[in-house]
Amino acid sequence: MQYITFTELRTKSHNLAKALENGEEIKLVRKSRIVGKIIPDNSVAIKSINAKKLETKIDRLDLPSLTMKEIDRRYRLAMMKKHGQGIA
């Protein structure tokens, strides 16, 4: 894909995304004239997460384990504080 029109931007955006992922540079055409370029951003890097390190960090936080009943109670208190007494 070397050229794309404004209509194709709406109808073929999936193809545009694939081309950008492949590192292609696309020229934008309007009324048979090139009005700009769409170039991929190669600086974006995917960060990976080490599950073991994340688990040790969570363990270090030493958060209390909560039952569903306690979670529900805390949720209701927060909603009462935020919104006030309910109708029912």
OpenMM code with the backbone's topology and positions (N, CA, C; nanometers):
from openmm import Vec3, app, unit

residues = "MET GLN TYR ILE THR PHE THR GLU LEU ARG THR LYS SER HIS ASN LEU ALA LYS ALA LEU GLU ASN GLY GLU GLU ILE LYS LEU VAL ARG LYS SER ARG ILE VAL GLY LYS ILE ILE PRO ASP ASN SER VAL ALA ILE LYS SER ILE ASN ALA LYS LYS LEU GLU THR LYS ILE ASP ARG LEU ASP LEU PRO SER LEU THR MET LYS GLU ILE ASP ARG ARG TYR ARG LEU ALA MET MET LYS LYS HIS GLY GLN GLY ILE ALA".split()
positions = [
    Vec3(0.0854, -0.1172, 0.0000),
    Vec3(0.0000, 0.0000, 0.0000),
    Vec3(0.0898, 0.1234, 0.0000),
    Vec3(0.0877, 0.1986, -0.1076),
    Vec3(0.1709, 0.3177, -0.1179),
    Vec3(0.0881, 0.4455, -0.1076),
    Vec3(-0.0363, 0.4407, -0.1577),
    Vec3(-0.1234, 0.5568, -0.1554),
    Vec3(-0.2553, 0.5199, -0.0888),
    Vec3(-0.3174, 0.6184, -0.0255),
    Vec3(-0.4490, 0.5965, 0.0334),
    Vec3(-0.5274, 0.7268, 0.0228),
    Vec3(-0.6553, 0.7148, -0.0096),
    Vec3(-0.7415, 0.8325, -0.0194),
    Vec3(-0.8170, 0.8502, 0.1115),
    Vec3(-0.8831, 0.9652, 0.1239),
    Vec3(-0.9589, 0.9917, 0.2456),
    Vec3(-1.0736, 0.8922, 0.2619),
    Vec3(-1.1356, 0.8527, 0.1513),
    Vec3(-1.2434, 0.7536, 0.1576),
    Vec3(-1.1890, 0.6202, 0.2060),
    Vec3(-1.0732, 0.5817, 0.1548),
    Vec3(-1.0138, 0.4551, 0.1962),
    Vec3(-0.9685, 0.4585, 0.3418),
    Vec3(-0.9405, 0.5770, 0.3949),
    Vec3(-0.9068, 0.5871, 0.5373),
    Vec3(-1.0214, 0.5339, 0.6217),
    Vec3(-1.1446, 0.5668, 0.5798),
    Vec3(-1.2613, 0.5202, 0.6544),
    Vec3(-1.2934, 0.3742, 0.6267),
    Vec3(-1.2813, 0.3336, 0.5007),
    Vec3(-1.3274, 0.2001, 0.4636),
    Vec3(-1.2203, 0.0919, 0.4764),
    Vec3(-1.0946, 0.1287, 0.4638),
    Vec3(-0.9872, 0.0295, 0.4659),
    Vec3(-0.8844, 0.0591, 0.5750),
    Vec3(-0.9323, 0.1007, 0.6900),
    Vec3(-0.8405, 0.1361, 0.7985),
    Vec3(-0.7626, 0.0145, 0.8477),
    Vec3(-0.8213, -0.1046, 0.8359),
    Vec3(-0.7522, -0.2271, 0.8775),
    Vec3(-0.6267, -0.2481, 0.7928),
    Vec3(-0.6395, -0.2259, 0.6617),
    Vec3(-0.5236, -0.2402, 0.5727),
    Vec3(-0.4173, -0.1361, 0.6041),
    Vec3(-0.4609, -0.0154, 0.6373),
    Vec3(-0.3670, 0.0908, 0.6735),
    Vec3(-0.2889, 0.0523, 0.7989),
    Vec3(-0.3589, -0.0002, 0.8981),
    Vec3(-0.2931, -0.0399, 1.0222),
    Vec3(-0.1903, -0.1499, 0.9972),
    Vec3(-0.2261, -0.2470, 0.9145),
    Vec3(-0.1323, -0.3549, 0.8820),
    Vec3(-0.0081, -0.3017, 0.8119),
    Vec3(-0.0279, -0.2094, 0.7183),
    Vec3(0.0845, -0.1528, 0.6454),
    Vec3(0.1766, -0.0754, 0.7395),
    Vec3(0.1188, 0.0003, 0.8311),
    Vec3(0.2002, 0.0750, 0.9269),
    Vec3(0.2760, -0.0189, 1.0202),
    Vec3(0.2125, -0.1289, 1.0597),
    Vec3(0.2809, -0.2272, 1.1444),
    Vec3(0.3994, -0.2899, 1.0714),
    Vec3(0.3888, -0.3006, 0.9396),
    Vec3(0.4977, -0.3567, 0.8592),
    Vec3(0.6057, -0.2534, 0.8282),
    Vec3(0.5857, -0.1302, 0.8752),
    Vec3(0.6870, -0.0266, 0.8562),
    Vec3(0.6765, 0.0495, 0.7262),
    Vec3(0.5643, 0.0370, 0.6568),
    Vec3(0.5478, 0.1056, 0.5290),
    Vec3(0.5114, 0.2522, 0.5505),
    Vec3(0.5543, 0.3359, 0.4565),
    Vec3(0.5192, 0.4775, 0.4560),
    Vec3(0.4101, 0.4970, 0.3511),
    Vec3(0.2990, 0.5600, 0.3889),
    Vec3(0.1847, 0.5735, 0.2998),
    Vec3(0.1613, 0.7209, 0.2693),
    Vec3(0.1338, 0.7513, 0.1426),
    Vec3(0.1049, 0.8883, 0.1013),
    Vec3(-0.0469, 0.9080, 0.0997),
    Vec3(-0.0911, 1.0205, 0.1534),
    Vec3(-0.2327, 1.0530, 0.1624),
    Vec3(-0.2729, 1.1381, 0.0429),
    Vec3(-0.3751, 1.0922, -0.0318),
    Vec3(-0.4166, 1.1573, -0.1558),
    Vec3(-0.5546, 1.2193, -0.1369),
    Vec3(-0.5685, 1.3453, -0.1848),
    Vec3(-0.6977, 1.4136, -0.1831),
    Vec3(-0.7126, 1.4868, -0.3161),
    Vec3(-0.8193, 1.4572, -0.3874),
    Vec3(-0.8468, 1.5182, -0.5180),
    Vec3(-0.7268, 1.5038, -0.6121),
    Vec3(-0.6753, 1.3819, -0.6194),
    Vec3(-0.5640, 1.3446, -0.7077),
    Vec3(-0.4331, 1.4159, -0.6767),
    Vec3(-0.4218, 1.4715, -0.5578),
    Vec3(-0.2966, 1.5363, -0.5172),
    Vec3(-0.2497, 1.4772, -0.3851),
    Vec3(-0.1210, 1.4596, -0.3705),
    Vec3(-0.0643, 1.4106, -0.2448),
    Vec3(-0.0633, 1.5268, -0.1465),
    Vec3(-0.1314, 1.5074, -0.0330),
    Vec3(-0.1411, 1.6147, 0.0660),
    Vec3(-0.0609, 1.5846, 0.1922),
    Vec3(-0.0120, 1.4633, 0.2056),
    Vec3(0.0666, 1.4320, 0.3242),
    Vec3(0.1175, 1.2897, 0.3233),
    Vec3(0.1906, 1.2574, 0.4304),
    Vec3(0.2452, 1.1225, 0.4478),
    Vec3(0.2008, 1.0682, 0.5823),
    Vec3(0.1786, 0.9389, 0.5848),
    Vec3(0.1521, 0.8689, 0.7101),
    Vec3(0.2700, 0.7754, 0.7307),
    Vec3(0.3456, 0.8008, 0.8367),
    Vec3(0.4641, 0.7194, 0.8616),
    Vec3(0.4494, 0.6482, 0.9962),
    Vec3(0.4992, 0.5261, 1.0060),
    Vec3(0.4869, 0.4514, 1.1307),
    Vec3(0.5788, 0.5060, 1.2393),
    Vec3(0.5367, 0.4909, 1.3625),
    Vec3(0.6167, 0.5316, 1.4776),
    Vec3(0.6914, 0.4087, 1.5271),
    Vec3(0.8187, 0.4015, 1.4964),
    Vec3(0.8986, 0.2847, 1.5335),
    Vec3(0.9558, 0.2946, 1.6737),
    Vec3(0.9356, 0.4087, 1.7390),
    Vec3(0.9929, 0.4256, 1.8723),
    Vec3(0.9131, 0.3539, 1.9806),
    Vec3(0.7914, 0.3122, 1.9493),
    Vec3(0.7083, 0.2437, 2.0483),
    Vec3(0.7572, 0.1005, 2.0636),
    Vec3(0.7922, 0.0650, 2.1852),
    Vec3(0.8400, -0.0705, 2.2120),
    Vec3(0.7425, -0.1405, 2.3072),
    Vec3(0.7240, -0.2672, 2.2860),
    Vec3(0.6366, -0.3456, 2.3720),
    Vec3(0.7158, -0.3894, 2.4941),
    Vec3(0.6628, -0.3551, 2.6100),
    Vec3(0.7301, -0.3931, 2.7334),
    Vec3(0.6768, -0.5276, 2.7804),
    Vec3(0.7667, -0.6126, 2.8206),
    Vec3(0.7259, -0.7414, 2.8744),
    Vec3(0.7341, -0.7358, 3.0266),
    Vec3(0.6514, -0.8155, 3.0894),
    Vec3(0.6454, -0.8177, 3.2352),
    Vec3(0.6954, -0.9527, 3.2840),
    Vec3(0.7831, -0.9482, 3.3810),
    Vec3(0.8305, -1.0703, 3.4431),
    Vec3(0.7324, -1.1043, 3.5550),
    Vec3(0.6609, -1.2145, 3.5404),
    Vec3(0.5555, -1.2506, 3.6352),
    Vec3(0.6120, -1.2784, 3.7748),
    Vec3(0.7277, -1.3372, 3.7821),
    Vec3(0.7872, -1.3675, 3.9132),
    Vec3(0.8194, -1.2392, 3.9891),
    Vec3(0.8794, -1.1405, 3.9190),
    Vec3(0.9121, -1.0137, 3.9837),
    Vec3(0.7856, -0.9409, 4.0283),
    Vec3(0.6831, -0.9446, 3.9441),
    Vec3(0.5569, -0.8797, 3.9793),
    Vec3(0.4955, -0.9455, 4.1026),
    Vec3(0.5010, -1.0767, 4.1082),
    Vec3(0.4460, -1.1491, 4.2220),
    Vec3(0.5206, -1.1142, 4.3511),
    Vec3(0.6529, -1.1020, 4.3444),
    Vec3(0.7285, -1.0663, 4.4653),
    Vec3(0.6974, -0.9234, 4.5093),
    Vec3(0.6774, -0.8326, 4.4136),
    Vec3(0.6412, -0.6954, 4.4499),
    Vec3(0.5043, -0.6899, 4.5158),
    Vec3(0.4115, -0.7685, 4.4653),
    Vec3(0.2776, -0.7726, 4.5255),
    Vec3(0.2844, -0.8311, 4.6655),
    Vec3(0.3660, -0.9339, 4.6826),
    Vec3(0.3813, -0.9944, 4.8153),
    Vec3(0.4416, -0.8963, 4.9149),
    Vec3(0.5348, -0.8127, 4.8684),
    Vec3(0.5970, -0.7146, 4.9574),
    Vec3(0.4981, -0.6087, 5.0053),
    Vec3(0.3918, -0.5844, 4.9282),
    Vec3(0.2915, -0.4871, 4.9703),
    Vec3(0.2140, -0.5351, 5.0923),
    Vec3(0.2085, -0.6656, 5.1098),
    Vec3(0.1431, -0.7274, 5.2248),
    Vec3(-0.0010, -0.6778, 5.2409),
    Vec3(-0.0772, -0.6870, 5.1323),
    Vec3(-0.2172, -0.6465, 5.1351),
    Vec3(-0.3017, -0.7512, 5.2069),
    Vec3(-0.4061, -0.7073, 5.2787),
    Vec3(-0.4893, -0.8048, 5.3480),
    Vec3(-0.5746, -0.8843, 5.2486),
    Vec3(-0.5932, -1.0122, 5.2779),
    Vec3(-0.6813, -1.0909, 5.1927),
    Vec3(-0.8241, -1.0674, 5.2403),
    Vec3(-0.9122, -1.0377, 5.1479),
    Vec3(-1.0489, -1.0014, 5.1807),
    Vec3(-1.1465, -1.1069, 5.1312),
    Vec3(-1.2502, -1.1286, 5.2095),
    Vec3(-1.3574, -1.2176, 5.1660),
    Vec3(-1.4528, -1.1367, 5.0792),
    Vec3(-1.5395, -1.2053, 5.0073),
    Vec3(-1.6378, -1.1359, 4.9241),
    Vec3(-1.7309, -1.0513, 5.0104),
    Vec3(-1.7619, -1.0996, 5.1290),
    Vec3(-1.8498, -1.0251, 5.2200),
    Vec3(-1.7844, -0.8926, 5.2608),
    Vec3(-1.6530, -0.8955, 5.2894),
    Vec3(-1.5820, -0.7742, 5.3291),
    Vec3(-1.5678, -0.6781, 5.2107),
    Vec3(-1.5440, -0.7325, 5.0921),
    Vec3(-1.5356, -0.6490, 4.9721),
    Vec3(-1.6686, -0.5778, 4.9491),
    Vec3(-1.7791, -0.6514, 4.9624),
    Vec3(-1.9126, -0.5937, 4.9441),
    Vec3(-1.9398, -0.4862, 5.0484),
    Vec3(-1.9012, -0.5112, 5.1723),
    Vec3(-1.9238, -0.4147, 5.2794),
    Vec3(-1.8459, -0.2849, 5.2516),
    Vec3(-1.7201, -0.2970, 5.2115),
    Vec3(-1.6392, -0.1792, 5.1821),
    Vec3(-1.6933, -0.1026, 5.0615),
    Vec3(-1.7419, -0.1765, 4.9625),
    Vec3(-1.7995, -0.1135, 4.8441),
    Vec3(-1.9227, -0.0326, 4.8815),
    Vec3(-2.0120, -0.0922, 4.9621),
    Vec3(-2.1338, -0.0221, 5.0036),
    Vec3(-2.1020, 0.1026, 5.0852),
    Vec3(-2.0028, 0.0935, 5.1739),
    Vec3(-1.9636, 0.2113, 5.2516),
    Vec3(-1.9108, 0.3224, 5.1609),
    Vec3(-1.8315, 0.2858, 5.0615),
    Vec3(-1.7773, 0.3853, 4.9694),
    Vec3(-1.8886, 0.4508, 4.8876),
    Vec3(-1.9878, 0.3716, 4.8448),
    Vec3(-2.0991, 0.4270, 4.7680),
    Vec3(-2.1872, 0.5169, 4.8547),
    Vec3(-2.2053, 0.4790, 4.9800),
    Vec3(-2.2839, 0.5625, 5.0719),
    Vec3(-2.2120, 0.6966, 5.0947),
    Vec3(-2.0819, 0.6914, 5.1094),
    Vec3(-2.0043, 0.8132, 5.1312),
    Vec3(-2.0084, 0.9026, 5.0071),
    Vec3(-2.0040, 0.8412, 4.8907),
    Vec3(-2.0003, 0.9168, 4.7659),
    Vec3(-2.1378, 0.9702, 4.7271),
    Vec3(-2.2430, 0.8859, 4.7376),
    Vec3(-2.3748, 0.9211, 4.6848),
    Vec3(-2.4816, 0.9474, 4.7906),
    Vec3(-2.4561, 0.9102, 4.9126),
    Vec3(-2.5571, 0.9300, 5.0170),
    Vec3(-2.6505, 0.8115, 5.0297),
    Vec3(-2.7513, 0.8254, 5.1142),
    Vec3(-2.8470, 0.7173, 5.1403),
    Vec3(-2.9280, 0.6855, 5.0160),
    Vec3(-2.9466, 0.5575, 4.9890),
    Vec3(-3.0251, 0.5139, 4.8746),
    Vec3(-3.1743, 0.5258, 4.9008),
    Vec3(-3.2554, 0.5094, 4.7970),
    Vec3(-3.4011, 0.5197, 4.8096),
    Vec3(-3.4596, 0.3973, 4.8767),
    Vec3(-3.4143, 0.2797, 4.8357),
    Vec3(-3.4759, 0.1558, 4.8859),
    Vec3(-3.4179, 0.1133, 5.0163),
] * unit.nanometer
topology = app.Topology()
chain = topology.addChain("A")
for resn in residues:
    res = topology.addResidue(resn, chain)
    for name in ("N", "CA", "C"):
        topology.addAtom(name, app.Element.getBySymbol(name[0]), res)
